């Protein structure tokens, strides 16, 4: 990765360079990689909440299904029509019928492009900031994913973003019939339109990429912010969740929220220290990547440390 000095860039060029860095962080999937949501693996985790686990398969999300007496909400129905169709079949196994709602935790293709498999009557609810992400960066991100492998290109053939039935600014309450769901936009952190879903009575939180178990956080758009990410984690704490389902990796408890807080704050402090010593952004990122990969040996995708440090360097005084 070529070195560059953040101070040499104008604001617009800086954001473009950082965005390119993030897009380049994911290597091509291994041969045989098939990132389609797997049927027949749905698990019930509380009275009204089901999860189709990602089984740590790259580009597959943890899919949520929340079921009430008058309808069901699907969270992140996977990448491409085939994933969406698989999720729809799983939904029919556990649903009581009625309305179908869809929410995406952010705009990336493995969370959104499965939406198109659902019937026209299904209602997509989306934060205004996430819709802005879709309009400005959505199809470019689809192309980036499709270029990673022939399998990804096949899965994303004809991919499109569903038009939302409802757009909200900060928060939306949804009554599924005996189940109240709170939908909140908390970005920018991972993306500008980060959205979380909280099932109130059962204290189950779908945290998107804002808090995941043993997976380094990804600063994934030019608008990503460590400061806002920390504020978002504080908001997640206030919900007092019992169970946390990140966008990827295993189901966890609320401790993953603080795990992310500690990581970001510790990385932030180290970046500030190295910046004060006169190190460039890229030298700082290279150094902390080695340090934090060693410190967090059990966490996966340490390549994400570099762009995280780059964003935090830019934000620091």
TORKOL-4160 file (C-alpha; in steps of 0.2 Angstrom, whole numbers, padded with zeros to 4 digits, m for minus):
317
<pt num="1" X="0000" Y="0000" Z="0000"/>
<pt num="2" X="0008" Y="0017" Z="m0005"/>
<pt num="3" X="0011" Y="0029" Z="0008"/>
<pt num="4" X="0003" Y="0046" Z="0008"/>
<pt num="5" X="0002" Y="0061" Z="0019"/>
<pt num="6" X="m0015" Y="0066" Z="0024"/>
<pt num="7" X="m0010" Y="0084" Z="0026"/>
<pt num="8" X="m0005" Y="0086" Z="0007"/>
<pt num="9" X="m0023" Y="0083" Z="0002"/>
<pt num="10" X="m0038" Y="0095" Z="0000"/>
<pt num="11" X="m0053" Y="0089" Z="0010"/>
<pt num="12" X="m0062" Y="0082" Z="m0006"/>
<pt num="13" X="m0047" Y="0072" Z="m0012"/>
<pt num="14" X="m0044" Y="0066" Z="0006"/>
<pt num="15" X="m0061" Y="0058" Z="0007"/>
<pt num="16" X="m0059" Y="0050" Z="m0010"/>
<pt num="17" X="m0042" Y="0043" Z="m0006"/>
<pt num="18" X="m0048" Y="0036" Z="0011"/>
<pt num="19" X="m0064" Y="0029" Z="0003"/>
<pt num="20" X="m0053" Y="0020" Z="m0010"/>
<pt num="21" X="m0042" Y="0013" Z="0004"/>
<pt num="22" X="m0057" Y="0006" Z="0013"/>
<pt num="23" X="m0064" Y="m0002" Z="m0004"/>
<pt num="24" X="m0047" Y="m0010" Z="m0006"/>
<pt num="25" X="m0046" Y="m0018" Z="0011"/>
<pt num="26" X="m0056" Y="m0034" Z="0007"/>
<pt num="27" X="m0047" Y="m0047" Z="m0002"/>
<pt num="28" X="m0055" Y="m0058" Z="m0016"/>
<pt num="29" X="m0065" Y="m0072" Z="m0008"/>
<pt num="30" X="m0057" Y="m0090" Z="m0009"/>
<pt num="31" X="m0062" Y="m0102" Z="m0023"/>
<pt num="32" X="m0079" Y="m0110" Z="m0019"/>
<pt num="33" X="m0085" Y="m0096" Z="m0009"/>
<pt num="34" X="m0104" Y="m0095" Z="m0010"/>
<pt num="35" X="m0110" Y="m0080" Z="m0001"/>
<pt num="36" X="m0129" Y="m0084" Z="m0001"/>
<pt num="37" X="m0139" Y="m0085" Z="0014"/>
<pt num="38" X="m0141" Y="m0104" Z="0020"/>
<pt num="39" X="m0158" Y="m0111" Z="0022"/>
<pt num="40" X="m0163" Y="m0123" Z="0036"/>
<pt num="41" X="m0152" Y="m0115" Z="0049"/>
<pt num="42" X="m0164" Y="m0103" Z="0057"/>
<pt num="43" X="m0163" Y="m0103" Z="0076"/>
<pt num="44" X="m0175" Y="m0095" Z="0088"/>
<pt num="45" X="m0166" Y="m0084" Z="0101"/>
<pt num="46" X="m0181" Y="m0077" Z="0110"/>
<pt num="47" X="m0200" Y="m0077" Z="0110"/>
<pt num="48" X="m0202" Y="m0068" Z="0094"/>
<pt num="49" X="m0185" Y="m0067" Z="0087"/>
<pt num="50" X="m0176" Y="m0078" Z="0075"/>
<pt num="51" X="m0159" Y="m0077" Z="0067"/>
<pt num="52" X="m0152" Y="m0086" Z="0051"/>
<pt num="53" X="m0133" Y="m0086" Z="0056"/>
<pt num="54" X="m0120" Y="m0081" Z="0044"/>
<pt num="55" X="m0109" Y="m0096" Z="0050"/>
<pt num="56" X="m0094" Y="m0084" Z="0047"/>
<pt num="57" X="m0096" Y="m0085" Z="0029"/>
<pt num="58" X="m0089" Y="m0069" Z="0021"/>
<pt num="59" X="m0102" Y="m0057" Z="0013"/>
<pt num="60" X="m0116" Y="m0066" Z="0021"/>
<pt num="61" X="m0125" Y="m0056" Z="0036"/>
<pt num="62" X="m0134" Y="m0063" Z="0051"/>
<pt num="63" X="m0152" Y="m0061" Z="0045"/>
<pt num="64" X="m0165" Y="m0057" Z="0058"/>
<pt num="65" X="m0184" Y="m0062" Z="0058"/>
<pt num="66" X="m0195" Y="m0053" Z="0071"/>
<pt num="67" X="m0213" Y="m0061" Z="0071"/>
<pt num="68" X="m0228" Y="m0053" Z="0079"/>
<pt num="69" X="m0247" Y="m0057" Z="0077"/>
<pt num="70" X="m0250" Y="m0045" Z="0063"/>
<pt num="71" X="m0234" Y="m0045" Z="0054"/>
<pt num="72" X="m0215" Y="m0049" Z="0053"/>
<pt num="73" X="m0199" Y="m0038" Z="0051"/>
<pt num="74" X="m0184" Y="m0045" Z="0041"/>
<pt num="75" X="m0167" Y="m0037" Z="0045"/>
<pt num="76" X="m0154" Y="m0038" Z="0031"/>
<pt num="77" X="m0160" Y="m0051" Z="0019"/>
<pt num="78" X="m0143" Y="m0055" Z="0011"/>
<pt num="79" X="m0135" Y="m0052" Z="m0005"/>
<pt num="80" X="m0144" Y="m0054" Z="m0022"/>
<pt num="81" X="m0161" Y="m0062" Z="m0026"/>
<pt num="82" X="m0156" Y="m0079" Z="m0022"/>
<pt num="83" X="m0152" Y="m0074" Z="m0004"/>
<pt num="84" X="m0168" Y="m0064" Z="m0003"/>
<pt num="85" X="m0178" Y="m0079" Z="m0009"/>
<pt num="86" X="m0170" Y="m0091" Z="0004"/>
<pt num="87" X="m0174" Y="m0078" Z="0018"/>
<pt num="88" X="m0192" Y="m0077" Z="0012"/>
<pt num="89" X="m0194" Y="m0096" Z="0012"/>
<pt num="90" X="m0187" Y="m0096" Z="0030"/>
<pt num="91" X="m0199" Y="m0082" Z="0035"/>
<pt num="92" X="m0214" Y="m0092" Z="0029"/>
<pt num="93" X="m0209" Y="m0106" Z="0041"/>
<pt num="94" X="m0210" Y="m0095" Z="0056"/>
<pt num="95" X="m0222" Y="m0081" Z="0052"/>
<pt num="96" X="m0240" Y="m0080" Z="0057"/>
<pt num="97" X="m0243" Y="m0071" Z="0041"/>
<pt num="98" X="m0249" Y="m0052" Z="0039"/>
<pt num="99" X="m0238" Y="m0038" Z="0034"/>
<pt num="100" X="m0220" Y="m0040" Z="0029"/>
<pt num="101" X="m0207" Y="m0026" Z="0034"/>
<pt num="102" X="m0189" Y="m0025" Z="0029"/>
<pt num="103" X="m0175" Y="m0015" Z="0037"/>
<pt num="104" X="m0157" Y="m0014" Z="0032"/>
<pt num="105" X="m0143" Y="m0010" Z="0044"/>
<pt num="106" X="m0133" Y="m0001" Z="0031"/>
<pt num="107" X="m0132" Y="0000" Z="0012"/>
<pt num="108" X="m0119" Y="m0013" Z="0008"/>
<pt num="109" X="m0125" Y="m0026" Z="m0005"/>
<pt num="110" X="m0125" Y="m0041" Z="0007"/>
<pt num="111" X="m0137" Y="m0032" Z="0018"/>
<pt num="112" X="m0148" Y="m0024" Z="0004"/>
<pt num="113" X="m0149" Y="m0032" Z="m0013"/>
<pt num="114" X="m0159" Y="m0047" Z="m0006"/>
<pt num="115" X="m0173" Y="m0035" Z="m0004"/>
<pt num="116" X="m0179" Y="m0036" Z="m0022"/>
<pt num="117" X="m0184" Y="m0055" Z="m0019"/>
<pt num="118" X="m0199" Y="m0050" Z="m0008"/>
<pt num="119" X="m0216" Y="m0047" Z="m0014"/>
<pt num="120" X="m0222" Y="m0029" Z="m0019"/>
<pt num="121" X="m0233" Y="m0028" Z="m0004"/>
<pt num="122" X="m0217" Y="m0030" Z="0008"/>
<pt num="123" X="m0213" Y="m0013" Z="0015"/>
<pt num="124" X="m0195" Y="m0007" Z="0016"/>
<pt num="125" X="m0192" Y="0006" Z="0030"/>
<pt num="126" X="m0176" Y="0016" Z="0028"/>
<pt num="127" X="m0167" Y="0030" Z="0036"/>
<pt num="128" X="m0165" Y="0045" Z="0026"/>
<pt num="129" X="m0146" Y="0045" Z="0028"/>
<pt num="130" X="m0145" Y="0027" Z="0022"/>
<pt num="131" X="m0155" Y="0032" Z="0007"/>
<pt num="132" X="m0143" Y="0045" Z="0003"/>
<pt num="133" X="m0129" Y="0032" Z="0004"/>
<pt num="134" X="m0139" Y="0021" Z="m0008"/>
<pt num="135" X="m0141" Y="0035" Z="m0020"/>
<pt num="136" X="m0123" Y="0041" Z="m0019"/>
<pt num="137" X="m0113" Y="0025" Z="m0017"/>
<pt num="138" X="m0125" Y="0010" Z="m0019"/>
<pt num="139" X="m0122" Y="0004" Z="m0037"/>
<pt num="140" X="m0103" Y="0008" Z="m0036"/>
<pt num="141" X="m0102" Y="m0003" Z="m0021"/>
<pt num="142" X="m0112" Y="m0017" Z="m0030"/>
<pt num="143" X="m0099" Y="m0016" Z="m0044"/>
<pt num="144" X="m0085" Y="m0017" Z="m0032"/>
<pt num="145" X="m0092" Y="m0033" Z="m0024"/>
<pt num="146" X="m0096" Y="m0040" Z="m0041"/>
<pt num="147" X="m0078" Y="m0038" Z="m0046"/>
<pt num="148" X="m0071" Y="m0048" Z="m0032"/>
<pt num="149" X="m0075" Y="m0065" Z="m0040"/>
<pt num="150" X="m0085" Y="m0074" Z="m0053"/>
<pt num="151" X="m0097" Y="m0081" Z="m0040"/>
<pt num="152" X="m0100" Y="m0063" Z="m0033"/>
<pt num="153" X="m0104" Y="m0057" Z="m0050"/>
<pt num="154" X="m0116" Y="m0071" Z="m0053"/>
<pt num="155" X="m0125" Y="m0068" Z="m0037"/>
<pt num="156" X="m0126" Y="m0049" Z="m0040"/>
<pt num="157" X="m0132" Y="m0050" Z="m0058"/>
<pt num="158" X="m0147" Y="m0039" Z="m0060"/>
<pt num="159" X="m0144" Y="m0032" Z="m0042"/>
<pt num="160" X="m0154" Y="m0016" Z="m0038"/>
<pt num="161" X="m0159" Y="m0007" Z="m0023"/>
<pt num="162" X="m0178" Y="m0008" Z="m0018"/>
<pt num="163" X="m0187" Y="0009" Z="m0016"/>
<pt num="164" X="m0192" Y="0012" Z="0002"/>
<pt num="165" X="m0210" Y="0012" Z="0007"/>
<pt num="166" X="m0206" Y="0024" Z="0021"/>
<pt num="167" X="m0191" Y="0035" Z="0025"/>
<pt num="168" X="m0188" Y="0041" Z="0043"/>
<pt num="169" X="m0175" Y="0053" Z="0050"/>
<pt num="170" X="m0169" Y="0047" Z="0067"/>
<pt num="171" X="m0181" Y="0034" Z="0074"/>
<pt num="172" X="m0196" Y="0024" Z="0070"/>
<pt num="173" X="m0207" Y="0013" Z="0081"/>
<pt num="174" X="m0215" Y="m0002" Z="0073"/>
<pt num="175" X="m0229" Y="m0013" Z="0081"/>
<pt num="176" X="m0229" Y="m0030" Z="0074"/>
<pt num="177" X="m0243" Y="m0036" Z="0085"/>
<pt num="178" X="m0238" Y="m0040" Z="0103"/>
<pt num="179" X="m0220" Y="m0035" Z="0098"/>
<pt num="180" X="m0213" Y="m0017" Z="0098"/>
<pt num="181" X="m0198" Y="m0014" Z="0088"/>
<pt num="182" X="m0187" Y="0002" Z="0089"/>
<pt num="183" X="m0178" Y="0006" Z="0073"/>
<pt num="184" X="m0164" Y="0019" Z="0075"/>
<pt num="185" X="m0152" Y="0028" Z="0064"/>
<pt num="186" X="m0135" Y="0031" Z="0073"/>
<pt num="187" X="m0122" Y="0034" Z="0060"/>
<pt num="188" X="m0110" Y="0039" Z="0053"/>
<pt num="189" X="m0099" Y="0026" Z="0060"/>
<pt num="190" X="m0097" Y="0011" Z="0049"/>
<pt num="191" X="m0107" Y="0021" Z="0036"/>
<pt num="192" X="m0117" Y="0037" Z="0036"/>
<pt num="193" X="m0134" Y="0028" Z="0037"/>
<pt num="194" X="m0130" Y="0015" Z="0051"/>
<pt num="195" X="m0147" Y="0008" Z="0057"/>
<pt num="196" X="m0150" Y="m0003" Z="0072"/>
<pt num="197" X="m0165" Y="m0013" Z="0077"/>
<pt num="198" X="m0170" Y="m0016" Z="0095"/>
<pt num="199" X="m0184" Y="m0028" Z="0100"/>
<pt num="200" X="m0190" Y="m0019" Z="0116"/>
<pt num="201" X="m0198" Y="m0033" Z="0127"/>
<pt num="202" X="m0185" Y="m0046" Z="0123"/>
<pt num="203" X="m0170" Y="m0034" Z="0124"/>
<pt num="204" X="m0163" Y="m0041" Z="0108"/>
<pt num="205" X="m0152" Y="m0029" Z="0098"/>
<pt num="206" X="m0147" Y="m0030" Z="0079"/>
<pt num="207" X="m0132" Y="m0019" Z="0080"/>
<pt num="208" X="m0126" Y="m0020" Z="0062"/>
<pt num="209" X="m0108" Y="m0017" Z="0060"/>
<pt num="210" X="m0107" Y="m0005" Z="0075"/>
<pt num="211" X="m0104" Y="m0019" Z="0087"/>
<pt num="212" X="m0099" Y="m0037" Z="0082"/>
<pt num="213" X="m0090" Y="m0051" Z="0091"/>
<pt num="214" X="m0071" Y="m0052" Z="0088"/>
<pt num="215" X="m0071" Y="m0044" Z="0071"/>
<pt num="216" X="m0062" Y="m0027" Z="0069"/>
<pt num="217" X="m0073" Y="m0013" Z="0065"/>
<pt num="218" X="m0073" Y="m0006" Z="0047"/>
<pt num="219" X="m0073" Y="0012" Z="0043"/>
<pt num="220" X="m0081" Y="0010" Z="0027"/>
<pt num="221" X="m0087" Y="0026" Z="0019"/>
<pt num="222" X="m0079" Y="0044" Z="0017"/>
<pt num="223" X="m0092" Y="0050" Z="0031"/>
<pt num="224" X="m0086" Y="0037" Z="0044"/>
<pt num="225" X="m0082" Y="0044" Z="0060"/>
<pt num="226" X="m0074" Y="0037" Z="0076"/>
<pt num="227" X="m0082" Y="0051" Z="0087"/>
<pt num="228" X="m0099" Y="0047" Z="0081"/>
<pt num="229" X="m0096" Y="0029" Z="0082"/>
<pt num="230" X="m0092" Y="0031" Z="0100"/>
<pt num="231" X="m0108" Y="0041" Z="0103"/>
<pt num="232" X="m0118" Y="0027" Z="0094"/>
<pt num="233" X="m0110" Y="0014" Z="0106"/>
<pt num="234" X="m0116" Y="0025" Z="0121"/>
<pt num="235" X="m0134" Y="0025" Z="0113"/>
<pt num="236" X="m0133" Y="0006" Z="0112"/>
<pt num="237" X="m0128" Y="0005" Z="0130"/>
<pt num="238" X="m0144" Y="0015" Z="0135"/>
<pt num="239" X="m0155" Y="0001" Z="0127"/>
<pt num="240" X="m0148" Y="m0012" Z="0139"/>
<pt num="241" X="m0149" Y="m0026" Z="0127"/>
<pt num="242" X="m0148" Y="m0044" Z="0133"/>
<pt num="243" X="m0143" Y="m0051" Z="0116"/>
<pt num="244" X="m0133" Y="m0043" Z="0103"/>
<pt num="245" X="m0133" Y="m0049" Z="0085"/>
<pt num="246" X="m0120" Y="m0040" Z="0075"/>
<pt num="247" X="m0121" Y="m0039" Z="0056"/>
<pt num="248" X="m0108" Y="m0053" Z="0055"/>
<pt num="249" X="m0100" Y="m0066" Z="0067"/>
<pt num="250" X="m0108" Y="m0075" Z="0082"/>
<pt num="251" X="m0122" Y="m0069" Z="0092"/>
<pt num="252" X="m0116" Y="m0061" Z="0108"/>
<pt num="253" X="m0121" Y="m0051" Z="0124"/>
<pt num="254" X="m0120" Y="m0033" Z="0128"/>
<pt num="255" X="m0101" Y="m0034" Z="0132"/>
<pt num="256" X="m0097" Y="m0032" Z="0113"/>
<pt num="257" X="m0103" Y="m0014" Z="0114"/>
<pt num="258" X="m0089" Y="m0010" Z="0127"/>
<pt num="259" X="m0077" Y="m0021" Z="0117"/>
<pt num="260" X="m0079" Y="m0009" Z="0102"/>
<pt num="261" X="m0078" Y="0006" Z="0113"/>
<pt num="262" X="m0062" Y="0001" Z="0122"/>
<pt num="263" X="m0054" Y="m0003" Z="0105"/>
<pt num="264" X="m0059" Y="0013" Z="0097"/>
<pt num="265" X="m0054" Y="0024" Z="0111"/>
<pt num="266" X="m0037" Y="0015" Z="0114"/>
<pt num="267" X="m0033" Y="0016" Z="0095"/>
<pt num="268" X="m0038" Y="0034" Z="0095"/>
<pt num="269" X="m0027" Y="0038" Z="0110"/>
<pt num="270" X="m0012" Y="0029" Z="0102"/>
<pt num="271" X="m0015" Y="0038" Z="0085"/>
<pt num="272" X="m0015" Y="0055" Z="0094"/>
<pt num="273" X="0001" Y="0050" Z="0103"/>
<pt num="274" X="0010" Y="0045" Z="0086"/>
<pt num="275" X="0003" Y="0061" Z="0077"/>
<pt num="276" X="0011" Y="0072" Z="0091"/>
<pt num="277" X="0027" Y="0063" Z="0088"/>
<pt num="278" X="0027" Y="0069" Z="0070"/>
<pt num="279" X="0022" Y="0053" Z="0062"/>
<pt num="280" X="0012" Y="0054" Z="0045"/>
<pt num="281" X="m0005" Y="0047" Z="0044"/>
<pt num="282" X="0001" Y="0032" Z="0034"/>
<pt num="283" X="0016" Y="0028" Z="0045"/>
<pt num="284" X="0005" Y="0029" Z="0060"/>
<pt num="285" X="m0008" Y="0017" Z="0052"/>
<pt num="286" X="0006" Y="0005" Z="0048"/>
<pt num="287" X="0013" Y="0005" Z="0066"/>
<pt num="288" X="m0004" Y="0003" Z="0075"/>
<pt num="289" X="m0009" Y="m0011" Z="0063"/>
<pt num="290" X="0005" Y="m0021" Z="0069"/>
<pt num="291" X="0003" Y="m0016" Z="0088"/>
<pt num="292" X="m0016" Y="m0019" Z="0088"/>
<pt num="293" X="m0016" Y="m0035" Z="0078"/>
<pt num="294" X="m0005" Y="m0042" Z="0091"/>
<pt num="295" X="m0015" Y="m0035" Z="0105"/>
<pt num="296" X="m0031" Y="m0042" Z="0098"/>
<pt num="297" X="m0025" Y="m0059" Z="0092"/>
<pt num="298" X="m0043" Y="m0067" Z="0093"/>
<pt num="299" X="m0051" Y="m0054" Z="0082"/>
<pt num="300" X="m0052" Y="m0056" Z="0063"/>
<pt num="301" X="m0048" Y="m0045" Z="0048"/>
<pt num="302" X="m0034" Y="m0035" Z="0056"/>
<pt num="303" X="m0032" Y="m0026" Z="0039"/>
<pt num="304" X="m0046" Y="m0015" Z="0045"/>
<pt num="305" X="m0035" Y="m0007" Z="0058"/>
<pt num="306" X="m0026" Y="0003" Z="0044"/>
<pt num="307" X="m0041" Y="0013" Z="0038"/>
<pt num="308" X="m0048" Y="0015" Z="0055"/>
<pt num="309" X="m0032" Y="0023" Z="0061"/>
<pt num="310" X="m0032" Y="0034" Z="0045"/>
<pt num="311" X="m0049" Y="0041" Z="0050"/>
<pt num="312" X="m0045" Y="0043" Z="0068"/>
<pt num="313" X="m0029" Y="0053" Z="0063"/>
<pt num="314" X="m0039" Y="0064" Z="0052"/>
<pt num="315" X="m0051" Y="0068" Z="0067"/>
<pt num="316" X="m0038" Y="0071" Z="0080"/>
<pt num="317" X="m0032" Y="0088" Z="0085"/>
